[in-house]
Amino acid sequence: MTGLQILLRAEAAGVRIRVDEDGTLRIEASSAPPAELVSLLREHREALSACLRHDAEEAEAMAAFYAAPAGPVLPSHDPVAEGLQRGFWAHRRGSSA
């Protein structure tokens, strides 16, 4: 099972997962999550963390790209492309776990 599949299962169960500043996975739920889901979260912690970091890197790249001032000269690098590439490779590493 991939990190994305587990995240989708968690979402369906009403569980929100995030990575805090220390890199620790945190879950939030209005009621206790099913034991099977908790077991999956523990077992696939690295893949989940990679998926969530992937999203954060893309969001930062998008913000940097769209916050850049417009002008006649394009930037020497494309932060969106760089963020997408970092996210792609983070996802690939996470899906092989």
Residue, then its C-alpha position, 0 to 999 in steps of 0.5 A: m500500500t502506498g502513502l497516498q492510498i493510506l492518506l486517502r483511507a485516513e481522509a475517508a475515516g475523518v483523520r487529518i495527518r500533517v507533519d509538524e516543524d520537527g518532521t513528526l507526523r501528527i494526526e487529528a480526528s474527531s473520534a478515535p481512528p480505527a486500530e487498523l488505520v493507526s497500524l498502517l500509519r505507524e508502519h508506513r510513517e516514512a512514505l506518509s511523511a514523503c507524500l506530505r513533504h512533497d505537497a509542501e515543497e510544491a506549495e512553496a514553489m508555487a508561492a515563490f513563482y507567483a510572488a515573483p515580480a513580473g518583468p520583461v526578463l524571465p528568472s534564470h530558474d523556474p521555482v515551479a519546475e524545481g518544486l515539481q521535480r523535488g516533489f516527484w522524486a520525493h513521491r517516487r522514494g515514498s512509493s517504493a517504501 
